[in-house]
């Protein structure tokens, strides 16, 4: 503990901007200026997405403090996100506040390696226990994708790009409002040759075959004012992706996958009490279909074939309310939130594989329902102290019930240009449908009496505007500490003939997120970030796998001449424990993976007020870093094109 606190004092010299003045976020379900949110919050806006050349969600999250993105291959390959050292299934992903994690995945995971950003206006990342607001899975934090919405006069944009290795992308969006109607339509298509992500060091299996990726997506977001106080909202999104994959230990030539998503939402929002009370009723539907197929290849020493199919469905009905109260005495900005929800999840998955004559089959076909209610409040006292609190009760038909809560405060010291913040809360992850009801031919049988995984944690820190010109520099430091119990693991019978899932494991995470943003001149802005993470598996006394101790990110936005913006980005990851494999792709146990550094560079130039050209280079240094041992970071690539606005 002492070591971590000292790190929080001395490491801010290597930091990342976590607070951006005047940015309003919805981390507490109440629109709040980011400086008053008692949590680690990062907002990646559309301007940043375009300036840094982000086109995929995994790219945009890679440099966020407290987050560690682990990709198993290039685009299309599985990409998992570890937040503050928690498990990859401890992050909840939302689309405009609605959960989009896949119920058919054995761990209820979301694959960050498939979705693009053409229809995303901004990304809100909230770190820390958030189950009291958003429910199961929000142990490490929440990633909320805010979809583009129509407003103002009709406008739009078209972006066309091509690059090396062979790749092409076209994206378009149109949005606006007319009378009582507003709309936003975004579409994207992309093709890329990809890379062979089997490491070249695996000379016994590396063959240089590329893994192509393609995707198509359309998002439509509509709204209409039925009356002055009532609005109807409709949203639909479809995305189809296809790709080739590498298997662990063999550089497959014909291993392919597809990942299709169809989601929609219909909502009715009503304002009462002269706009002070907003009440929204919504129903949302998510349909996820994935398939991974590996045919037999003559050169495969393992003689492996597999066919895996996943079909997940989620239907959610919600009633959300926000009530803004009049200022009273020393209290201002007081708001209450409350609501209820009902969700139905279903999973149908079949995995068939043959590993050198050893047949394996795993299946799940199950449904589960969840009912929840939440209440919260937020207020600012004496225009200095902002206090928030939330409580949520959730009951699952399977997996038991949970009551979680979170309380936090931010105290402003305008005389010193500083803010102190702290929060304490609980969170949980309900067992997945596979944890409860899955079966396989190896003797595994799910455990329908599993309890939720449970976490208790706190964070505390400060943010300060450095002396000098307003906005010259901002320093932000947070220390976090989290304990997780009832972790679900597979436990084997003494004869190893059968197994099931049980709540038997415990873990602890603590660390420091430090950030510094400097703006020495109007034409330059730089951010440096440092994250220190320490994890402990209570059973082994060792650090958890794939959790690097140190991460550093450096990014800048430079405008050397009018119209030209250059945005370099560097991401460093220290060594970490992982499952290791040798040059022939043969597993050799747990060991220490090498550190790595990725360098990206993006630039765009405004030719006219409405037309600009851009170029983005990723991994321009040709790093061979393996974020997951046996899967190398995609090699150097460049995408260049033109963007027009109308």
C-alpha positions, 0 to 999 in steps of 0.5 A, a space after each residue: 500500500 505504501 509503495 502504491 501511494 508513493 507511486 501516486 505522488 512521484 509518477 504523475 510526471 508521466 501521465 495521461 489526461 483523464 479530465 477534460 473541462 466542460 465535457 458532459 458525460 453520463 457516467 452517473 446517469 445524470 449529465 454531469 461535467 466530467 470534473 464533477 464525476 468521482 471516478 476515472 473517466 475518459 471521453 474519446 470524442 469524434 474530433 479525437 477519433 478522426 485526428 488520431 485516425 481511429 477506425 476500430 474500437 480496439 484502436 481507440 481504447 488501447 491508450 486509455 489509462 487503466 485499460 489493457 487491450 489484448 488482441 489475438 490477431 488482427 481485426 476480426 480476431 478476439 480482442 479482450 479488454 482488462 480494466 484495472 487488472 480485473 478479468 476480461 468479462 468484468 467490463 460491461 459494454 453499452 450502446 447508448 446505455 444498453 448492454 451489448 455483451 454477447 450472452 452466448 459467449 461462455 464468459 459473456 464477453 464482448 469482442 472489441 476486435 470487430 466493431 468500427 467507429 463510423 457510427 460513433 459520436 463519442 466513447 465514454 470509458 468509466 473505470 471502477 465499480 459501476 454495477 449500482 448503475 448498470 448491473 452485472 459485469 461492471 466490476 472493472 468499468 463500463 465502455 459506453 458507445 454513444 451513437 451519432 444523432 441528428 441535430 441542426 441543419 442537414 449535413 453529412 460527410 463522405 470518407 474514402 481511403 485506401 492503403 497498404 497492405 491492400 485495404 480500402 474503406 468508405 464511410 458516409 453519414 448524413 444527419 440533421 433535423 427538420 421540423 419535429 423530426 431528427 435523423 442520423 444515418 451512418 454506413 461503412 464498408 471496408 476490405 483489408 488484406 491483413 497480416 499473418 499474426 503468427 509470430 515469425 519467431 515460430 519458424 516451425 509453423 510460420 508461413 506468411 499467409 495473411 488474414 483478410 478482414 471485411 465488414 459492412 455496417 449500417 446504423 439508423 438513429 431517428 427521433 420525432 417530437 410527438 408533442 412539445 413534451 413527448 419524443 419517440 426514438 428509434 434505433 437500428 444497427 446491422 453489421 456483418 464481418 468476415 475474416 480469417 484467423 490463425 490457430 494457437 500453435 499452427 499458422 492455419 490457411 483456411 480457418 475462417 470466421 464471421 460475426 454478425 450483429 443486429 440490434 434495435 431500440 424503441 423508446 418513448 421519452 416524456 418531460 413533466 413538471 416543466 421539463 424537470 422530470 424526464 421519464 423514458 420507457 424503452 425496449 431493446 433487442 440484440 441478436 448476435 450470430 458468430 461462426 468459426 470454421 477450421 477445415 482439415 489441412 494436410 500440413 497441420 501437425 495437430 490434424 485439427 478441425 473445428 466448427 463453432 457456432 454461437 447464437 446470442 439473443 437479448 431483449 431488455 425493457 427499461 423504465 428510467 427517470 431523472 428528476 432535477 430539483 430546484 436549488 435549496 439553501 446550499 444545495 444546487 444541481 440536485 437530481 434524482 434517478 430511479 428506474 426498473 428493468 427486465 431482461 431476457 437472455 438466451 444462448 445457443 452454442 455448439 462447438 465441435 472439434 477434432 484434435 488429432 483424433 480426439 473428438 470434443 463437443 461443447 453445447 449450451 442451449 439455455 435462457 435466463 431472465 433478470 429483474 432490477 431496480 435502481 435509485 440514485 441521487 446527486 447534489 452539489 453543496 456550497 458550489 464545492 462538494 459534489 456528492 453522488 450515491 446509487 443503489 441497485 437490486 438485481 434478481 436473476 432467475 438463475 445465478 441468485 440476486 445482488 444488491 450493489 451500491 456506490 458513493 462518491 464525492 468531488 471537492 473543488 478547491 478553485 483557489 488552488 485550481 484543484 479537485 479531490 475525489 473519492 469513491 467506494 462501492 460494490 459490484 458483481 458479475 452474474 454467472 454466464 449461461 454457460 457457467 450455469 448450464 453448459 455441457 461438454 464431452 470432456 465431462 463438464 456440466 454447468 452448475 445452476 446454483 452458482 453465486 455471482 462474483 463479487 467485488 468491493 473497491 475504492 478509489 481516491 485521487 486528485 486533479 489540479 490545473 498547473 499554475 500559469 495560463 488557464 488550460 496550460 496543464 492539467 494533472 490527474 492522479 487516481 489510486 484504486 484498490 479492488 478485491 474480488 471474491 466468489 470468482 468462478 473457476 472450473 473444478 475437476 473431480 479427483 479422478 479428472 473425469 468430470 468437472 463443473 464451475 464453482 465459486 472458489 477463487 479470490 483476487 486483488 488489484 491495486 494501482 495508480 492511474 496518472 495523467 498530464 495534459 499540457 497545452 504550451 501553445 494554441 497549436 500544440 497539445 500533448 498527453 502522457 499517461 502512466 498506469 501502474 497495476 498490481 494483481 494477486 491471485 489468492 490461490 497461487 500468490 502470483 500475478 494474474 496472467 496478461 496484466 502488465 505492471 506498467 503501461 505508458 502512452 504518449 499522444 500529441 496533436 500538433 498544428 505546425 501550419 494552418 490547416 495541417 494537424 499531425 497526431 503521433 501516438 506511442 503505447 508501451 507495455 511492460 512484460 507480463 505473465 502469460 501462457 508461453 509457446 516455443 518456436 514450433 508453437 508447442 505450449 511450454 507452460 506459464 512464463 514471462 512475455 516480452 514488453 513491446 512498443 507500438 508507434 502510430 502516426 496520423 495527419 490530416 490537411 484541410 484543403 478547403 473548409 469542406 474537403 480534407 486529406 488524411 493519412 494514418 500509419 499504424 505500427 509504423 515501427 514494425 513492432 513484433 510485440 505479442 499482446 497474447 503470446 503466440 499472436 503478433 501485433 499486425 505489421 506496419 500499415 498505412 491508410 490514406 484518403 479524402 474526407 468531404 463534408 456537406 
